[in-house]
């Protein structure tokens, strides 16, 4: 498989751009697979921990933005290697900061800035003169009218506290900021590097620095003696979709899609989520895998209601009725006939916010036995997400004649280590 350096080399002398997409750790290969499905087998794609890279022309950016397995999108500007930083034991931070500032001079910015302008529909002045910059700064220095500031009460009583406030810009000149993420030992800190790199960008382009109300965000990833320069393309994570009504442990939409990718649903297949919560897995399945039918449920009556509300909200937004039926049930006694389900994809209770580790041992064992009854022998597939490996192993041991353990993916969810287990239904009759 190619690497980032090779992808950038292929894109330098053409209209191809290299995009980075962040992925929940452990799902990188699945995100790369989605790129191959969307762009064709000839697309150049590679991945590393927590991110994938793909080369596509700007005309296909809408397909990049529609990827369902990734969280945030960035445009890769350049990769800089073997930077002559001083050893961390030295005290001369000024020399390293000067080196970082000079990196901005070595980059060919125009291709990527013009691409960002097209993608973001930026209508302001991307290349201002010194006079235009000074005029814009003068406008910004004028104080806002009283009452424009957002009070703490406004933030507390806001309808959607996760949605960032709409930005208002008082000048045509671009407002920007630089964010630095750093790993390794250096003489400088991340904020020092961002300040040095951002200062040189201001010298080059006459942009206005604004750490809060910015239009363009430059990201500087420093890893030991290497650095990657990127431009942020998404204001908020792409996992914030479909779900408008939340439960106690609502699964991210991107994770839900990746779970379903493991099972590879096909047209006409019936997919079940026996612990549906807010319905994020059936929502993603119905949208991301057209032609599949989804049945879901939970022992909590509120879950079926929440899933129905999310389904209704989606219909209100897109005028599309999703093939989802939410019910209330007990996973250990499903109201379904034998061998009627093609795929099961679910987020099992971890025993943290919901349930307990002690209860999981019996729950997992009984659930796997009941799933063996309703899943089709020989062709049925099950994808389970959990951090309780002990309970899973006990359940599998008790039901080993019904299930073949095909694959395990180690994943990381918000700092919590978990596993995705892919099981195949044996031909053994229930």
C-alpha positions in Angstrom: 0.0 0.0 0.0 1.1 3.5 -0.8 2.0 6.1 1.9 1.3 9.8 2.3 4.5 10.9 0.7 3.7 8.9 -2.5 0.2 10.3 -2.6 1.5 13.8 -2.4 4.1 13.2 -5.1 1.4 11.9 -7.4 -0.7 15.0 -6.8 2.0 17.7 -7.2 1.9 18.2 -10.9 -1.8 17.6 -11.6 -5.3 18.7 -10.6 -5.4 15.9 -8.0 -5.7 16.8 -4.4 -4.8 14.7 -1.3 -7.4 14.7 1.4 -7.1 13.5 4.9 -10.1 12.0 6.8 -9.9 11.2 10.5 -11.3 7.8 11.6 -12.1 6.2 15.0 -9.0 4.1 15.8 -9.4 0.6 14.5 -11.7 1.4 11.6 -9.0 2.7 9.2 -9.1 -0.3 6.9 -12.9 -0.1 6.7 -12.7 3.6 5.8 -10.2 2.9 3.1 -12.5 0.1 1.8 -15.3 2.6 1.5 -13.1 4.9 -0.6 -12.4 2.0 -3.0 -16.1 1.3 -3.2 -17.0 5.0 -3.9 -14.1 6.0 -6.2 -13.2 2.7 -7.8 -10.3 0.2 -7.4 -7.8 2.5 -9.1 -8.0 5.3 -6.5 -4.9 6.0 -4.5 -5.6 5.5 -0.8 -3.6 4.7 2.3 -4.1 4.9 6.0 -2.3 5.2 9.3 -3.5 5.2 12.9 -6.6 7.4 13.2 -6.7 8.7 9.6 -6.8 7.8 5.9 -5.5 9.7 2.9 -7.0 9.6 -0.6 -6.2 11.3 -3.9 -9.1 12.6 -5.9 -9.7 15.7 -8.2 -11.6 18.6 -6.6 -14.6 17.8 -8.9 -15.1 14.7 -6.7 -14.9 16.4 -3.4 -18.7 15.9 -2.9 -18.0 12.2 -2.8 -15.3 12.7 -0.2 -17.7 14.7 1.9 -20.3 12.0 1.6 -18.1 9.3 3.0 -20.0 7.8 5.9 -17.1 6.1 7.8 -15.0 9.3 8.6 -15.3 12.1 11.1 -13.4 15.2 9.9 -12.0 16.2 6.5 -8.8 18.1 5.8 -6.8 19.1 2.7 -3.2 18.0 2.8 -1.0 20.9 1.7 2.5 19.4 2.2 4.6 17.0 4.1 8.0 18.3 5.4 10.6 15.8 6.5 13.9 15.8 8.4 13.4 19.3 9.8 16.6 20.5 11.6 15.1 20.9 15.1 17.5 21.2 18.0 17.7 18.4 20.5 15.1 18.8 23.3 17.9 19.3 25.8 18.9 22.5 24.2 17.5 25.8 25.6 17.5 27.8 22.3 13.8 27.7 21.5 14.1 30.8 19.3 16.1 29.0 16.7 13.5 26.2 16.3 10.7 28.7 16.1 12.5 30.5 13.4 12.9 27.2 11.6 9.1 26.5 11.9 8.3 30.0 10.6 10.6 29.5 7.6 8.7 26.3 6.7 5.8 28.4 5.5 8.1 29.9 2.9 8.9 26.5 1.3 5.2 25.6 0.6 3.4 26.1 -2.7 0.2 27.5 -1.2 -1.8 28.8 -4.2 -3.2 25.4 -5.5 -4.5 24.4 -2.1 -5.8 27.9 -1.1 -7.7 28.2 -4.4 -9.1 24.7 -3.8 -10.2 25.6 -0.3 -11.9 28.7 -1.6 -13.8 26.7 -4.1 -14.8 24.0 -1.5 -15.8 26.5 1.2 -17.5 29.0 -1.2 -15.4 31.8 0.4 -16.3 35.1 -1.3 -13.9 37.4 0.6 -10.5 38.6 -0.3 -8.0 35.7 -0.1 -5.0 37.7 -1.3 -5.3 41.2 0.2 -2.8 44.0 -0.2 -1.2 45.7 2.8 -3.6 48.6 2.4 -6.7 46.4 2.4 -5.4 44.5 5.4 -4.8 47.7 7.4 -8.3 49.0 6.4 -9.9 45.7 7.6 -8.0 45.8 10.9 -9.3 49.3 11.5 -12.9 48.1 11.0 -12.4 45.2 13.4 -11.0 47.5 16.1 -14.3 49.3 16.3 -16.1 47.9 19.3 -19.3 45.9 18.7 -22.6 47.5 19.8 -23.6 46.7 23.4 -25.7 43.5 23.8 -23.9 41.6 21.0 -21.9 39.5 23.4 -23.3 36.1 24.2 -24.0 35.7 27.9 -23.5 32.6 30.0 -27.3 32.3 30.3 -27.6 32.2 26.5 -25.1 29.3 26.4 -26.9 27.3 29.1 -30.4 27.8 27.7 -29.4 27.2 24.0 -31.5 24.8 22.1 -28.6 22.8 20.7 -25.4 23.3 22.8 -23.4 21.0 20.5 -24.0 23.2 17.4 -21.4 26.0 17.1 -22.8 29.5 16.8 -23.0 31.0 13.3 -20.0 33.1 12.6 -20.4 36.7 11.5 -17.5 38.4 9.7 -17.2 42.2 9.6 -14.5 42.4 6.9 -13.8 40.9 3.5 -10.2 40.1 4.4 -9.7 36.5 5.4 -9.6 35.7 9.1 -7.6 32.7 10.1 -5.9 30.7 12.8 -3.2 28.1 13.1 -3.6 25.0 15.3 -0.6 22.8 16.1 -0.6 19.2 17.3 2.8 17.9 18.3 4.3 14.6 19.3 7.9 13.9 20.4 10.4 16.0 22.4 11.1 19.5 21.3 12.4 22.8 22.7 9.1 24.4 22.0 5.4 23.8 22.8 2.4 23.5 20.5 1.2 27.0 21.0 4.7 28.4 20.4 4.9 26.5 17.0 1.4 27.7 16.0 2.3 31.3 16.8 5.5 31.2 14.9 4.0 29.5 11.8 0.9 31.7 11.9 3.0 34.9 12.2 4.9 34.0 9.0 1.6 33.3 7.2 0.4 36.8 8.2 3.6 38.2 6.7 3.1 36.3 3.5 -0.6 36.9 2.9 -1.8 39.9 5.0 -4.5 37.8 6.7 -6.2 38.7 10.0 -5.5 36.5 13.0 -8.6 35.5 14.8 -8.5 32.5 17.1 -12.3 32.3 17.6 -14.1 33.9 14.6 -12.0 32.4 11.8 -12.8 31.3 8.3 -9.6 29.3 7.5 -7.9 27.0 9.9 -4.3 25.8 9.1 -3.3 22.7 11.0 0.3 21.9 11.7 1.1 18.3 12.7 4.6 18.0 14.0 5.9 14.4 14.6 9.4 14.3 15.9 11.4 15.9 13.0 8.6 15.7 10.4 5.6 17.9 9.8 2.3 17.8 7.8 0.5 21.0 6.9 -3.3 20.8 6.4 -6.3 22.9 5.9 -9.5 22.1 7.8 -12.5 21.5 5.6 -15.3 20.5 8.1 -16.4 22.8 10.9 -17.9 20.0 12.9 -17.5 16.2 12.8 -19.4 14.3 10.1 -20.7 11.9 12.8 -23.2 14.5 13.9 -25.8 13.4 11.5 -29.2 11.6 11.5 -29.6 11.6 15.3 -31.6 14.5 16.7 -32.9 12.7 19.8 -30.3 11.1 22.0 -30.2 8.4 24.6 -27.8 7.5 27.4 -25.2 5.8 25.2 -26.0 6.9 21.6 -23.4 5.4 19.2 -21.7 7.7 16.7 -23.1 7.4 13.2 -19.7 6.8 11.7 -19.0 3.9 14.1 -22.5 2.5 13.2 -21.7 2.6 9.5 -18.3 0.9 10.1 -19.9 -1.9 12.1 -22.3 -2.6 9.2 -19.4 -2.5 6.7 -17.9 -5.5 8.5 -21.0 -7.6 7.7 -21.3 -6.2 4.1 -25.2 -6.0 3.9 -26.6 -6.9 0.5 -29.8 -5.8 -1.2 -32.8 -7.6 0.2 -31.2 -8.7 3.4 -32.9 -8.1 6.8 -30.6 -6.5 9.4 -31.4 -6.5 13.2 -30.2 -4.4 16.1 -31.4 -6.0 19.3 -29.9 -3.2 21.6 -30.9 -0.3 19.4 -30.8 2.6 21.9 -31.4 5.7 19.9 -31.4 3.8 16.6 -28.1 5.0 15.1 -27.2 1.6 13.6 -30.5 1.0 11.8 -30.5 4.7 10.7 -27.0 4.3 9.2 -27.9 0.9 7.7 -31.1 2.2 6.0 -29.3 5.3 4.5 -25.9 3.8 3.8 -27.0 0.4 2.4 -30.1 1.0 0.2 -32.3 -2.0 -0.4 -31.8 -3.4 3.1 -34.6 -3.7 5.7 -34.0 -2.9 9.4 -35.7 -4.2 12.5 -34.6 -3.1 15.9 -35.6 -3.0 19.5 -34.6 -2.6 23.1 -35.9 -3.6 26.5 -36.3 0.0 27.4 -39.6 1.4 26.0 -38.0 4.8 25.6 -35.5 3.5 23.0 -38.2 2.5 20.6 -39.8 5.9 20.9 -36.4 7.7 20.5 -35.7 5.6 17.3 -39.1 6.5 15.9 -38.5 10.2 16.6 -35.1 10.1 14.8 -36.8 8.3 11.9 -39.5 11.0 11.7 -36.9 13.8 11.9 -35.0 12.3 9.0 -38.3 12.2 7.0 -39.0 15.8 7.8 -35.5 16.9 6.6 -35.2 14.7 3.5 -38.8 13.5 2.7 -37.5 9.9 2.7 -39.2 7.2 4.7 -36.6 4.8 6.0 -37.3 1.0 6.1 -37.0 0.8 9.9 -39.3 -0.9 12.4 -38.5 -0.2 16.1 -40.0 -2.4 18.8 -39.8 -3.1 22.5 -38.5 -6.5 23.3 -36.3 -8.7 25.5 -33.2 -9.9 23.5 -33.4 -13.2 25.4 -36.9 -13.8 24.1 -37.2 -12.2 20.7 -40.7 -12.1 19.2 -39.4 -13.4 15.9 -39.7 -16.7 14.0 -36.6 -19.0 13.6 -34.0 -18.3 10.9 -35.5 -15.0 9.7 -32.6 -12.5 10.1 -29.6 -12.2 7.8 -27.4 -9.8 9.8 -27.2 -8.7 13.4 -25.2 -5.5 14.2 -25.3 -4.1 17.7 -23.6 -2.2 20.4 -23.7 -4.5 23.4 -24.0 -3.0 26.9 -20.5 -2.5 28.2 -21.5 -2.7 31.9 -20.5 0.9 32.6 -23.3 3.4 32.0 -25.8 0.6 31.3 -26.0 -2.7 33.2 -23.0 -4.2 35.0 -20.1 -6.6 34.4 -21.7 -9.2 36.6 -25.0 -9.1 34.6 -23.2 -9.1 31.3 -22.0 -12.7 31.8 -25.5 -14.1 31.7 -26.9 -11.5 29.3 -24.2 -12.2 26.6 -24.6 -16.0 26.9 -28.4 -15.9 26.6 -28.4 -13.3 23.9 -26.0 -15.3 21.7 -28.2 -18.4 22.2 -31.3 -16.4 21.1 -29.6 -14.8 18.2 -28.6 -18.3 17.0 -32.3 -19.1 16.8 -33.4 -16.1 14.7 -30.2 -15.8 12.5 -30.2 -17.9 9.3 -27.8 -20.9 9.5 -24.8 -21.0 7.2 -25.3 -17.5 5.8 -26.1 -15.4 8.9 -23.5 -12.8 10.2 -23.3 -11.1 13.5 -21.2 -8.0 14.4 -20.9 -7.1 18.1 -19.2 -4.1 19.7 -18.2 -4.4 23.4 -15.4 -3.7 25.8 -16.4 -6.7 28.1 -14.2 -9.4 26.6 -14.6 -11.7 29.5 -18.4 -11.8 29.2 -18.1 -12.3 25.4 -15.7 -15.2 25.7 -18.0 -16.9 28.2 -21.0 -16.5 26.0 -19.1 -17.8 22.9 -17.9 -20.8 24.8 -21.4 -21.7 25.8 -22.7 -21.3 22.2 -19.7 -22.4 20.2 -21.7 -24.9 18.2 -23.8 -22.1 16.7 -21.0 -19.5 16.0 -17.7 -19.3 14.2 -15.5 -16.5 15.4 -14.3 -15.0 12.0 -12.6 -11.7 12.9 -11.8 -9.3 15.8 -11.0 -5.6 15.4 -9.5 -3.7 18.3 -11.0 -0.2 18.4 -10.7 2.8 20.6 -13.9 4.8 21.4 -13.2 8.1 23.2 -10.2 6.6 25.0 -12.0 3.4 25.9 -10.6 0.2 24.4 -13.2 -2.1 22.9 -13.5 -4.9 20.3 -15.6 -5.6 17.3 -16.4 -9.3 17.0 -17.5 -10.7 13.6 -19.3 -14.1 14.0 -20.6 -16.4 11.3 -23.6 -18.6 11.9 -22.8 -22.3 11.6 -25.1 -24.8 9.8 -26.0 -26.4 13.1 -29.8 -26.3 13.6 -31.1 -24.6 16.7 
